[in-house]
Amino acid sequence: MHWKELLPIDRYVVQMKDRLHETDRDVLTLLYQPLIGSLAYSLYLTLWAEAEGSPGADRERKHQTLMVLTGQPLDQLFQERKKLEAIGLMAAYREKSDDEVLYIYELRKPLTPAGFFQDDLSVFLYNRLGKEQFRRVRDRFTIDRKSLENAEEVTRSFDEVFKSLHQSEMVSYDEEFRSGTDNLRGGQKAGEGYSFSGSEFDYDLMLADLPPFINKETLSKEKVKRTVTQLAFVYKVEPLEMSKFIQDTILHEDDLDVAALRKQVQRRYRMLYSQNPPSLALRRQPAHLVTQQKEPETESEKMVHYYENTSPMEMLQNVSDGAKVPPADMEIVEHLMMDYRLSPGVVNVLIDYILMINEMKLTKGFADKIAGQWSRKNIKTVKDAMEIAKQEYKNRKEFTKAKKEGRMSQGGGARKKPVRRERLPKWLEDQKTRESDDGKSSDAAPGAAPDLEKKKEELAKLKQKYQKKK
């Protein structure tokens, strides 16, 4: 009795949380389709295509459109829709206003291959396909992997490569950037993609400082331990200080309230270091781009070694004699590293070059011009950056000298605003110089005649006076 619940004139809109990828399509085709049938499978793909291709208000359609697209009557579509809902590929919501009804179809991604075969759905698939076919389908999703039994893991953890910056280097970051993440694509939880060793944080010391009534088993769980060490790393909290925060958070609960602990740590950070949360920076030039392997001897080698073993933030602080680095300069540094993909050592050379030729001012427009050129030239190492900086400086010096000489050759007179001159061919410049010289001599002639006549008159008068005295 679908007509009691769904009519052709009822409108619907499709939404989703993530895109359908190639593996998802394989899972739908080979694992879900045998269970839900080809019509439900086709309906799912049709709705997914609609959701991806029709943003904004244009997404609303009538069920009549869906009937035309699939070539199926409404009662059949209703039955197939129920299959998708039951197997977890869709959630349906109904919104009523006046005499109109709007259905909201929220599509959900299928399970991963591993998740499907660990789920009870695999039992139904086994009964549908049979033993041999089931094994072939399962092998289709199996990846050949080399055994890691005798291998030693050498993966670097997050806190071994990155560091939390000093408060003077922090860049403003409003809390609003953390909000609104519910509508972002993907379902991977924060922190799942990377490891975190927490080797610099003495977790045992923190546990030892806690009073006996605190449930330490809860704090020994891997998930809780990771969260605590991560908070300590990012917000620079010592073990004994973290112990106090945990006592305040866990006082009335048996389990640790991670959200409350995070708020406590953030509140303490704001009190100490104003409203600016921490930022991250690479410690040094990546190992594969380091060129100065031996002990530096010459001045040039020492500079290469310095650029490769200093972060851009530390270099800016060194240039300022330890003074606070302006937030605007910090933004420029992050901009160069993130947007132009320049390595830290190359950024060091670029910053040093700009400060040298720009009266110790780091300006974004200037930095963008040079970074764009270096990025296009694929400058990766410090030595390459130093070479191109030297060449640029030489060209700049020659241009400035030529410009200055050109201004001086124009002669004295009233001080004029420097005008940009186009470079001319040599023969044209010679001709222009001759014309300029001719013009000057012709301009001087009319003014010289009155002076000569005046002097003749004065000489005649002196002669007359001399004759009278005689």
C-alpha positions in Angstrom: 0.0 0.0 0.0 2.7 2.5 -1.1 0.1 5.2 -2.1 -0.7 5.8 1.6 3.0 6.7 2.3 4.3 7.8 -1.1 2.8 9.7 -4.1 4.4 10.6 -7.5 4.0 14.3 -6.8 5.9 14.1 -3.5 9.2 15.8 -3.7 12.5 14.3 -2.6 16.1 15.4 -2.1 19.3 13.3 -1.9 22.3 14.1 0.3 25.4 12.2 1.2 28.5 12.5 3.5 31.2 11.3 1.1 31.8 10.4 -2.5 31.6 6.9 -3.9 35.0 5.6 -4.7 36.2 2.7 -6.9 36.4 0.2 -4.1 32.9 1.2 -2.9 31.5 0.5 -6.3 33.2 -2.9 -6.4 31.8 -3.7 -2.9 28.3 -2.6 -4.1 28.5 -4.7 -7.3 30.0 -7.9 -6.0 28.9 -8.0 -2.3 25.6 -6.0 -2.0 24.0 -6.6 -5.3 23.6 -10.4 -4.8 21.7 -9.6 -1.6 19.5 -6.6 -2.7 19.0 -7.4 -6.4 19.8 -5.4 -9.5 16.9 -3.0 -9.2 17.8 -1.8 -5.7 21.5 -1.6 -6.8 20.4 0.5 -9.8 18.3 2.8 -7.7 21.2 3.4 -5.3 23.6 4.4 -8.1 20.9 6.6 -9.7 20.3 8.5 -6.4 24.1 8.8 -5.8 24.6 10.3 -9.3 21.8 12.8 -8.6 23.4 13.8 -5.3 26.8 14.4 -6.8 25.6 16.3 -9.9 22.9 18.6 -8.5 24.1 21.0 -5.8 21.9 23.6 -4.0 18.2 24.0 -4.3 18.2 22.3 -7.8 18.4 18.9 -6.0 14.7 18.8 -5.2 12.7 16.7 -7.6 9.4 14.8 -7.7 9.2 11.1 -7.5 7.7 11.2 -11.1 11.2 12.1 -12.3 12.7 9.1 -10.5 10.1 6.9 -12.2 11.1 8.2 -15.6 14.9 7.8 -14.9 14.6 4.2 -13.7 11.6 3.0 -15.9 10.0 1.5 -12.8 6.5 2.1 -11.3 6.3 3.9 -8.0 5.3 0.8 -6.0 8.4 -1.1 -7.3 10.7 1.9 -6.4 9.2 2.0 -2.9 10.0 -1.7 -2.4 13.6 -1.3 -3.6 14.0 1.8 -1.4 13.0 -0.3 1.6 15.8 -2.8 0.8 18.4 -0.1 0.7 17.2 1.2 4.1 17.2 -2.2 5.6 20.7 -3.1 4.6 22.1 0.3 5.8 22.8 2.0 2.4 20.1 4.7 3.0 18.3 6.6 5.7 14.9 8.1 4.9 13.3 11.2 6.5 10.0 12.9 5.9 9.3 16.6 6.3 5.7 17.9 6.1 4.7 21.5 5.5 1.1 22.5 4.6 0.0 20.1 1.9 3.5 19.3 0.6 5.7 16.4 1.6 9.5 16.4 1.2 11.5 13.2 1.6 15.2 13.4 2.5 17.2 10.4 1.3 20.6 10.3 3.0 22.8 7.9 1.2 25.4 6.0 3.2 28.6 4.4 2.0 28.8 0.6 1.9 31.0 -1.3 4.4 34.6 -1.7 3.5 35.6 -5.2 2.2 37.1 -6.1 5.6 34.1 -4.7 7.5 31.6 -6.7 5.2 33.3 -10.0 5.7 33.5 -9.5 9.4 29.8 -8.6 9.5 26.8 -11.1 9.6 26.0 -9.9 6.0 28.7 -12.2 4.8 26.7 -15.2 6.1 23.8 -14.2 3.8 26.2 -13.7 0.9 27.7 -17.2 1.5 24.3 -18.8 1.4 23.4 -16.9 -1.8 26.6 -17.6 -3.7 27.7 -20.9 -2.4 31.1 -21.9 -1.2 33.2 -21.7 -4.3 31.8 -18.5 -5.7 32.0 -16.9 -2.2 35.7 -17.8 -1.9 36.4 -16.3 -5.4 34.6 -13.0 -4.5 36.4 -12.8 -1.2 39.8 -13.4 -2.9 38.9 -10.5 -5.3 39.3 -8.2 -2.3 42.4 -9.8 -0.9 45.7 -7.9 -1.1 49.0 -9.7 -1.4 51.2 -8.3 1.4 54.7 -9.2 2.3 55.0 -10.6 5.9 56.2 -8.0 8.4 57.1 -10.7 11.0 60.9 -10.3 10.7 60.8 -6.6 9.8 61.5 -3.7 12.1 59.2 -0.7 11.9 61.1 2.5 11.3 58.0 4.8 10.8 58.5 8.2 12.4 55.9 9.4 14.8 54.2 12.8 14.6 56.1 14.3 17.5 59.4 13.1 16.2 59.0 15.2 13.0 56.8 18.1 14.1 57.0 20.3 17.1 54.7 22.8 18.9 56.0 26.3 18.4 56.9 28.8 21.1 54.1 31.2 22.0 55.9 34.1 20.3 55.6 32.1 17.0 51.9 31.3 17.3 49.6 32.3 14.5 46.0 33.3 15.2 43.6 30.6 14.7 39.9 31.1 15.6 38.0 28.3 17.3 35.4 28.6 14.6 37.7 26.7 12.2 37.2 23.6 14.3 33.4 24.0 14.2 31.3 22.9 11.3 33.2 19.7 10.7 30.1 17.5 10.8 29.4 18.3 7.2 32.9 17.5 5.9 33.4 14.6 3.6 34.9 11.3 4.9 34.3 9.4 8.0 37.9 8.8 9.3 38.2 9.9 12.9 40.8 12.5 14.0 44.2 11.0 14.6 43.6 7.7 13.0 46.0 8.3 10.1 49.2 8.8 12.0 51.1 7.5 15.0 52.1 9.5 18.1 54.9 8.2 20.4 54.7 10.7 23.3 58.2 9.7 24.2 59.0 13.2 25.5 56.1 13.2 28.0 56.7 11.2 31.3 53.4 9.4 31.5 54.6 7.2 34.5 55.4 10.4 36.5 52.0 11.8 35.9 50.4 8.5 37.0 52.6 8.4 40.1 51.5 11.9 41.1 47.8 11.0 41.0 46.1 10.2 44.4 45.1 6.5 45.2 41.4 7.0 44.6 41.9 7.8 40.9 41.2 4.9 38.6 44.5 4.4 36.9 43.3 1.5 34.8 41.2 4.0 32.8 44.2 6.2 32.2 46.3 3.2 31.0 44.0 2.5 28.0 45.8 3.2 24.8 43.2 5.6 23.5 43.2 7.7 26.7 47.0 7.6 26.9 47.3 8.9 23.3 44.9 11.8 23.9 46.7 12.9 27.1 50.1 12.8 25.6 48.9 14.6 22.5 47.3 17.4 24.6 50.5 17.7 26.6 52.6 17.9 23.4 50.4 20.5 21.6 49.8 22.7 24.6 53.1 22.3 26.4 51.9 20.8 29.6 54.3 19.1 32.0 53.4 15.7 33.6 52.7 17.1 37.2 50.5 19.9 35.7 48.6 17.4 33.6 48.1 15.3 36.8 46.2 18.2 38.3 44.0 18.7 35.3 43.1 15.0 35.3 42.2 15.1 39.0 39.9 18.1 38.3 38.3 16.3 35.4 37.9 12.8 36.9 36.8 14.0 40.4 33.1 13.0 40.1 33.4 10.4 37.4 35.1 6.9 37.1 36.1 7.5 33.5 38.1 10.4 32.1 36.0 13.0 30.3 38.3 13.8 27.4 36.3 16.8 26.2 36.4 18.3 29.7 40.1 17.7 30.0 40.7 19.4 26.6 38.7 22.4 27.7 40.8 22.6 30.9 44.1 22.5 29.0 42.9 25.0 26.5 41.7 27.4 29.2 45.1 27.2 30.9 46.8 27.8 27.6 44.7 30.9 26.9 45.5 32.3 30.3 49.2 31.9 29.7 49.6 32.7 26.0 46.5 34.8 25.2 44.0 33.6 22.6 46.5 32.2 20.1 46.5 28.4 19.9 49.7 26.6 18.8 50.9 26.1 15.3 53.2 23.5 13.9 56.5 23.8 11.9 59.0 21.4 10.4 62.1 21.2 12.5 64.6 21.2 9.7 65.2 20.5 6.0 64.0 16.9 5.2 66.9 14.4 5.3 66.7 13.6 1.6 67.2 17.2 0.7 70.2 17.8 3.0 73.3 18.5 0.9 75.8 19.4 3.6 76.7 16.0 5.1 80.2 16.7 6.3 81.5 19.2 8.8 81.4 22.7 7.2 84.7 24.4 6.6 84.1 27.4 4.3 81.7 30.3 5.0 79.4 29.1 2.2 79.3 25.5 3.7 78.5 27.0 7.1 75.6 29.0 5.7 74.3 25.8 4.0 74.5 23.9 7.2 72.7 26.7 9.1 69.9 27.0 6.6 69.4 23.2 6.6 69.4 22.8 10.4 67.3 25.7 11.4 63.5 26.1 11.0 62.2 29.3 9.3 60.6 30.4 12.6 63.9 30.0 14.5 65.8 31.9 11.8 63.3 34.8 12.1 63.8 34.9 15.8 67.6 34.8 15.4 67.5 37.7 13.0 65.4 39.7 15.5 67.8 38.8 18.4 65.2 36.6 20.1 62.4 39.2 19.8 58.8 38.1 19.1 58.1 37.2 15.5 55.2 39.3 14.1 52.1 37.2 13.2 52.2 38.6 9.7 55.7 37.2 9.2 54.5 33.9 10.5 51.7 33.8 8.0 54.1 34.5 5.2 56.3 31.6 6.2 53.4 29.2 6.4 52.1 30.5 3.1 55.5 29.9 1.4 55.7 26.3 2.8 52.1 25.3 2.3 51.1 27.1 -0.9 54.4 27.1 -2.9 55.6 23.7 -1.5 59.0 25.2 -0.6 61.2 23.2 1.8 62.2 24.8 5.1 65.8 25.3 4.0 64.8 27.0 0.8 62.4 29.2 2.7 65.3 30.2 5.0 67.3 31.3 2.0 64.4 33.2 0.5 63.7 35.0 3.8 67.3 35.9 4.3 67.6 37.2 0.7 64.4 39.4 1.1 65.5 40.8 4.4 69.0 41.7 2.9 67.7 43.6 -0.1 64.5 45.0 1.4 65.8 46.8 4.5 64.9 43.9 6.8 61.2 44.0 5.8 59.4 40.7 4.9 56.6 41.6 2.5 54.1 39.1 1.1 54.0 40.5 -2.4 57.8 40.4 -2.7 58.0 36.9 -1.2 55.2 35.7 -3.6 57.1 36.9 -6.7 60.3 35.1 -5.7 58.6 32.0 -4.4 56.6 31.7 -7.6 59.8 31.8 -9.6 61.6 29.3 -7.4 58.7 27.0 -7.4 58.5 27.0 -11.2 62.2 26.4 -11.3 61.7 23.4 -8.9 64.2 24.7 -6.4 64.4 22.0 -3.7 67.8 22.2 -2.0 69.5 25.0 -0.1 72.5 25.1 -2.5 70.2 25.6 -5.5 68.3 28.4 -3.6 71.6 30.1 -2.7 72.8 29.9 -6.4 69.6 31.5 -7.8 69.6 34.1 -5.0 73.2 35.1 -5.9 72.3 35.4 -9.6 69.2 37.5 -8.8 71.2 39.7 -6.5 73.9 40.2 -9.3 71.2 41.0 -11.9 69.5 43.4 -9.5 72.8 45.2 -8.7 73.6 45.6 -12.4 70.1 47.0 -13.1 70.3 49.5 -10.2 73.8 50.7 -11.4 72.6 51.1 -15.0 69.5 53.0 -13.8 71.6 55.3 -11.6 74.1 56.0 -14.4 71.2 56.7 -16.8 69.7 59.3 -14.3 73.1 61.0 -13.9 73.6 61.3 -17.6 70.4 63.3 -17.9 72.2 66.2 -16.1 71.2 68.5 -13.1 68.3 70.8 -12.9 65.2 70.3 -10.8 65.0 67.0 -9.0 62.5 64.8 -10.9 60.7 61.7 -10.0 62.5 58.6 -11.4 60.8 57.4 -14.5 61.0 53.8 -15.7 63.0 53.7 -18.9 62.6 51.0 -21.5 65.8 49.4 -22.7 66.7 50.7 -26.2 68.9 49.3 -28.9 72.5 50.7 -28.8 72.2 52.5 -32.1 69.1 54.2 -30.9 70.6 55.2 -27.6 73.6 56.8 -29.4 71.3 58.7 -31.7 69.3 59.9 -28.8 72.5 61.0 -27.0 73.6 63.1 -30.0 70.2 64.7 -30.3 70.3 65.5 -26.7 73.8 67.1 -27.0 72.7 69.2 -30.1 69.7 70.4 -28.2 71.8 71.5 -25.2 74.3 73.5 -27.4 71.4 75.2 -29.3 69.7 76.1 -26.1 72.9 77.7 -24.7 73.7 80.0 -27.8 70.9 82.6 -27.4 71.7 83.1 -23.8 75.5 83.6 -24.5 75.1 86.6 -26.9 73.7 89.2 -24.4 76.5 88.4 -22.0 79.2 89.1 -24.7 77.7 92.5 -25.7 77.4 93.6 -22.1 81.1 92.8 -21.5 82.1 94.9 -24.6 80.2 97.9 -23.3 81.9 97.7 -19.9 85.4 97.4 -21.6 84.6 100.6 -23.7 83.7 102.5 -20.6 86.9 101.6 -18.8 88.9 102.7 -21.9 87.2 106.2 -21.8 87.9 106.6 -18.1 91.6 105.8 -18.7 92.0 108.3 -21.6 90.4 111.1 -19.5 92.9 110.6 -16.6 95.7 110.9 -19.1 
